[in-house]
Amino acid sequence: MSNENKYPYKRIKSLTKVKKSVKLYIPEDNILGAFYNAIRNNTVHRLHIPHSSVFYVRAAIEAKTGVKYTLQHVESAMLAEGMLDKHDCI
């Protein structure tokens, strides 16, 4: 079965070649949407979703201080404090 029959949309050919994998940080307001887009575009390998503890720590900081930091900021702080391993982060 050819890909043309399998997928109802047209596939756009990339004009540039990616030499190495680049992890993209997802928009914070649409994590699930970014995941589904990555599945649809076959770019899941480039998507970085932070460890679940990053979400919990950010929520705890926001509840205590009222400041909502970005996931990337909290993740890098947790990495610096030794709360995450390097392989868990970008």
Secondary structure, DSSP 4 states (H G I P E B T S, - for coil): --HHHH-SSPPPPPSS---S--PEEPPTT-HHHHHHHHHHHT-GGGEE---HHHHHHHHHHHHHHS----HHHHHHHHHHTTSS-GGG--
